[in-house]
Amino acid sequence: MKGGLTEAEAHCAKLVEEGDPERFRALMATPAADRRRLWPLYAVNLELARAPWASKEPMIAEMRVQWWVDVLEALRDDGSLPPSEIGPALAGLRPVAGYLVALAETRRRDCWPEEFADGEALWAYLDGTSGALYCAAAQLIGASDAEVAMRPHAQAAGLAAYLRAVPEIVRRGRHPLPDGRPEAVAALAAEGLMRLDAGSLSRLGRRALLPAWESRAILSDILQDPESVSQDFPIKNRLKRQFSFLFAAMRA
């Protein structure tokens, strides 16, 4: 045990710290019991996000994604744990393994260079990735609004993270947006802000969404300047960001 964590759980926490430092920071502001439930979830999420980029050959990359689909289906169906360093930590994820299977299946499209046909297809992708992830997180920490209320908020959080990643996706040779015109990007950001306001969340629901604490600011900035999606996300006013994060953490 390391700080109350098993070796596998500690490995999950280390993966998140190194591969997703902003999410790690957000989780460190939550109660220890919640962190212990969420480290494995976010470690799996990180592995699923990386899997489609494991090879430049789409079929090989999809084989890696399929491996995760198979082990997550086995976890869902009979509680089998994958043969990996984080495998023993995934037992607690069985109740939300259905969400993770959906997330893995959605990640298949990242293996291939096809563009999104339209905005509806992009929103479906965001629901299958961010929507599934945050619904799983909410359920793991006992939020009563783990599904219906969480979905639009989680989709909007996914959009903010996705728009922030546009420059990197372009560098990887992909076309991330169904319509890159400024007015279309602004419309996406406006829709995201509407989904963030689609009903209130319980305190545990807000806690589950804490890693997405900056979503509103990101979408608001893009609404005002949609051409900024082609630029790497700037770190603005570090002190203001710190206070904003502390406020979000206090409400969670």
Secondary structure, DSSP 8 states (H G I E B T S, - for coil): -BTTB-HHHHHHHHHHHHH-HHHHHHHTTS-HHHHHHHHHHHHHHHHHHHGGGS-SSHHHHHHHHHHHHHHHHHHHHH----SSTTGGGGGGGGGGHHHHHHHHHHGGGGGS----SSHHHHHHHHIIIIIHHHHHHHHHTT-TTTTTTHHHHHHHHHHHHHHHHHHHHHHTT----S--SHHHHHHHHHHHHHHHTSS---HHHHHHTGGGTTHHHHHHHHHH-GGGGGS------HHHHHHHHHHHHHH-
